Amino acid sequence: MVPERNEGDGGASNIKTLVAADADALADQSYIDSATPEVQTSAQMRFGHTSVAATVFGVGQNYLRVKGLKLVMGSFLSAEAVSQRHQEAVIDERTASRLFSDDKSPLGKIVLISRVPVVIIGVFAQPPWLQSREAEVLLPYTVVKGRLQGPGLSLDALAVRVVDSVDATVAERAIVDFLTRRHETKDFAVYNYDQMRKSKDRASQTMWQLSSSLAAISLVVGGVGVMNMMLISVTVRTHEIGLRLAVGARRIDIMVQFLTEAVAICAAGSFLGVALAIGIAAVWGRTSSGFSMIISAGTIVPACALALGIGLIFGFLPARKASRLNPIDALSRD
């Protein structure tokens, strides 16, 4: 939730009523798992001769729990660090690799944020969908308010995690009612990320269905193309088929021959497609720092198997036609 009278009204800078005590009060409610104050600012972060632009988040000791983030190294800000304004920081993995590329561990290193020295006590893992080009650093919100933003008790935002057994929509209404009574007015806007996630999931499902439909159409078109190629091949090679039948080849042998050719064509196409996908993923990974494309055996094997299946299905009709040719009629054709 953020200090706005209505979502998107742009009046947050004039509203100073959202404070850390609200987070403590909400954390005591039975439907709230955890809560954390949030303040945010931008600053230059320096270590030695390396300087990076950083987004500084002032947070409480429950921030990782609320956001669902995980530490990969060290420890997180304690309640004592927040209350006593300890100048400690937790940074993301990308920032750690950029600032401390020559060191095995950034823990215990002192960096400057603007002109404020802080000691690194932990490193957290950023989810792929939250990755930012800027460095991200977490400090006690008391330090950010006191040393980087200036005096004042108001927060930029307040984040809560709802108890898993409670419906997010019900909890949202309860939070609105609680804070409205506490502030004696509704001077905040609530953003329900669970609803946003569900909307994103619905959009992803729609995109998946659309892409699956396009893929199915492409497979059918490709299969029809293979079938036409094999029918032409049967027509062109009628004399060859008649000769094989005349010298003792069984009809099943002719069918297997043409089915094998159809499967071979599809297998070659699938191998070329996989090689092209791997090449594109490699080039994309080198040129894009936002995210990388990962192609696993779990996707390659089913794709190749499906291509072989297309060869069998759409190669059956031409193979059957070839196997049912009359040897005399086949040999008499030019």
Number of C-alpha atoms within 10 A of each C-alpha: 18 20 26 22 16 15 15 9 9 11 14 20 10 9 16 15 14 23 18 21 12 19 20 14 13 21 18 12 14 10 21 17 18 23 27 26 28 26 21 19 14 18 16 15 24 19 14 10 6 10 15 16 16 22 19 25 22 26 28 27 22 21 22 17 15 17 14 10 13 14 17 13 17 15 15 25 23 15 13 11 19 20 14 12 18 17 20 23 27 26 25 19 18 19 20 22 14 13 20 17 11 9 11 9 16 22 19 14 13 19 21 16 22 14 13 14 15 19 17 25 19 24 26 23 15 18 10 10 8 7 16 14 12 14 23 23 21 26 28 29 28 25 23 24 20 13 15 20 14 10 10 10 15 19 24 20 23 22 21 22 20 21 14 10 7 13 12 18 12 10 17 16 11 14 19 16 13 16 18 14 11 12 13 9 11 16 19 24 18 18 13 14 10 13 12 11 11 11 12 12 12 12 12 12 12 12 12 12 12 12 12 12 12 12 12 12 12 12 15 14 12 18 22 16 13 22 23 16 16 24 19 13 14 20 15 12 15 22 19 14 23 23 16 17 21 15 9 9 14 12 18 13 15 22 21 15 14 25 23 17 18 26 21 16 17 25 20 14 16 19 15 12 15 18 12 12 15 16 12 12 16 15 13 15 15 9 11 10 11 13 12 15 14 10 13 9 8 8 11 16 12 11 16 19 14 16 24 21 16 23 25 22 15 22 27 19 18 23 27 17 15 26 24 13 18 14 19 13 11 20 18 10 9 8
